[in-house]
């Protein structure tokens, strides 16, 4: 079930009646600050979890290519 247009209008009318037109910008500003703080906290939690996961992973060591002398020895053996 989703919220319809008239339900949103009713909710906004009730909010306007409760807080009044003068306090409404302040309330909305505080709500926006709360949402921004919540998003920043979630981002920090994700970053911390990512750092912990990277620290728990073992370091990968890439294999170095063979040296030129070893390649020549392989070529002479194959011939």
C-alpha positions in Angstrom: 0.0 0.0 0.0 1.4 3.4 -1.0 0.7 6.9 0.2 -1.5 8.8 -2.1 -1.6 12.4 -3.0 -4.5 13.3 -0.7 -2.8 11.6 2.2 0.4 13.7 1.7 -1.7 16.9 1.5 -3.5 15.9 4.8 -0.2 15.2 6.6 1.2 18.6 5.4 -2.0 20.4 6.5 -1.7 18.8 10.0 2.0 19.7 10.3 1.2 23.3 9.3 -1.6 23.5 11.9 0.6 22.1 14.6 3.8 24.1 14.0 2.4 27.2 12.3 3.8 29.0 9.4 6.5 30.8 11.5 8.1 27.7 12.9 7.9 25.6 9.8 11.2 26.7 8.2 13.0 26.1 11.5 11.5 22.7 11.9 12.3 21.8 8.3 15.9 23.1 8.7 16.3 21.0 11.8 14.9 18.0 10.0 17.4 18.5 7.1 20.3 18.8 9.5 19.2 15.5 11.2 19.1 13.7 7.8 22.5 15.0 6.9 24.0 13.9 10.2 22.4 10.5 9.8 23.8 10.1 6.2 27.2 11.2 7.4 27.1 8.6 10.3 26.1 5.8 7.9 28.9 6.8 5.5 31.4 6.7 8.4 30.2 3.3 9.5 30.6 2.0 5.9 34.1 3.4 5.6 35.1 1.9 9.0 33.7 -1.5 8.0 35.6 -1.3 4.7 38.9 -0.4 6.4 38.4 -3.3 8.8 37.8 -5.7 5.9 40.9 -4.4 4.1 43.0 -4.8 7.2 41.7 -8.4 7.7 42.6 -9.4 4.1 46.0 -11.0 3.6 48.4 -9.0 1.4 48.6 -10.3 -2.1 52.1 -10.7 -3.6 52.2 -10.6 -7.4 54.7 -13.0 -9.1 57.6 -11.3 -10.9 58.2 -12.0 -14.6 61.2 -14.4 -15.2 64.6 -12.8 -15.7 66.0 -12.6 -19.3 68.8 -15.2 -18.5 66.2 -17.7 -17.3 64.3 -17.2 -20.6 67.4 -17.9 -22.7 68.0 -21.1 -20.8 64.5 -22.2 -21.4 64.8 -21.5 -25.1 68.0 -23.4 -25.5 66.5 -26.4 -23.7 63.5 -26.5 -25.9 65.5 -26.4 -29.2 
